[in-house]
Amino acid sequence: MADTLSTFGYAFQIKLITSLLTDKEFLEQVSDVIKTDYFDSDSNQWIVGKQLEYFETYRNVMSLDALKNEIRKIAGEVEKSQVVSSIKDVIRNLKATDLPYIKDEAVKFFKNQEMKGAILQSVDLLKAGDYSAIHEMFAEVMKKGEIKSVGLEYKTQFEERYNEALRKCIITPWNVVNELTDGGIGKGELGCVIGGPGTGKSWLLANIGMHALRLGKNVLHYTLELSEAYTGLRYDAILTGIQSQDLKYHKEATIKKVEQLKGDLTVKFFPTSTASVQTLYAHIKKHEMLKFKPDLIIVDYGDLLSTKTLKGQDNSYHIGGNIFKELRGLAGVFEVPVWTASQAQRSSAESEIVQGHQVADSYKKIMISDFIISISRTVEDKVSGTGRVHIVKNRFGPDGLTYGTSVNAANGNFTVHDKATVAGRKETEKAFKKDGLKRDYYRQKFNELNGNEVKENKEIEDNSNKEQKN
């Protein structure tokens, strides 16, 4: 067995150092089994040694600023240049997609080295017949290289409770929602949009995805109803403000805006009820290897996924609950926010506010999700371009609040208005005052239908006249 990491190569060692400088839990795990001698070059040994010294003193990863300060203290210019070169290679690998694999392989190597040393030491103990010492030594070796974190220590880790970076939230396009959630939905958390058919659930999810792209986040959008191309068109419409049916006339302008986006988007279609959360899990792992690690996952929508159930639990109540439980688990495994949607019951069709008890199939969806908003749009709303977003559940702040919403059905842009502003109050009042709009809506539909019939009759008459002339 090799005593150094030379058999793994230079790139492996650089990525391992990257992990040591960025992952506190990993550094804590291997701090008692890693040795600087395992690394080939003097510069890499120096970096690892400094990191281990820093961790022993401050119990944290070493910042780049602290590392730069230590580099300045190196006397020899050649040695300093070599360390700087290694640090540059480390920085280039900060977003490497195979770091989890590197860490797993490194832990195996370190533990095997510890075991090898214990076996060699046990020879003398075996000759002396000191079996108790052998047992204690191997028991101690088995503990090394294991995850050491036992959780948040309430008294000693006070500041960590107030570190906003820990949740690593991705904000939504709407300030009022971000304030209510203390910065959006964070890693391992599940957000859900509830609404009836045609209220704009899918559009809302695409709005959330597009905002993340503008922030430079990588988005993985699963669609189980709409095609990949059509979902992409919706993103284009939100980005440009151009009606989706007119985008084909504005390709060049759209391409320019797409190229300016900081983040990347992948849209993946699975036919309804053919994919499970495990299907998504496998696809995400493959996607991480081939393209990028997602910062945000959108599932449009959870109700259309399949799941395995126990005998006696193959009903919609248990199925819906299991799917949402698995989606929240997915968010935890990949440490990203997950947004999805769910249908509301028929009773929501003309409701001005959709409440939690109106979710279809299973109330477990409400129990499992971390943050839930509902969208309600009556016939009058579809005429006036309004709607209402209601905060059904909020683990991070107040709920039960309702906000007037402006809806542009042509390009899918949703604006959730803050009632604390004058404009927001006016829009909220507008969303609840729509006298006579239903009558106008049906008159408009009647005129459209009547106009089509007149047009069709005229076309028939013209064709008939042409035939008579011929």
Secondary structure by P-SEA (a helix, b strand, c coil): cccccccccaaaaaaaaaaaaccaaaaaaacccccccccccaaaaaaaaaaaaaaaaccccccaaaaaaaaaacccaaaaaaaaaaaaaaaaaccccaaaaaaaaaaaaaaaaaaaaaaaaaaaaaaacaaaaaaaaaaaaaacccccccccccccccccccccccccccccccaaaaaaacccccccbbbbbbbcccccaaaaaaaaaaaaaaabbbbbbbbccccaaaaaaaaaaaacccccccccccaaaaaaaaaaccbbbbbbbbccccccaaaaaaaaaaaaacbbbbcbbbbcccccbbbbbccccccaaaaaaaaaaaaaaaaaaacbbbbbbbbbccccccccccccccccccccccccccbbbbbbbcaaaaaacbbbbbbcccccccccbbbbbbbccccbbbbbbccccaaaaaaaaaaacccaaaaaaaaaaaaaaaaaaaaaaaaaaaaaaaaaac
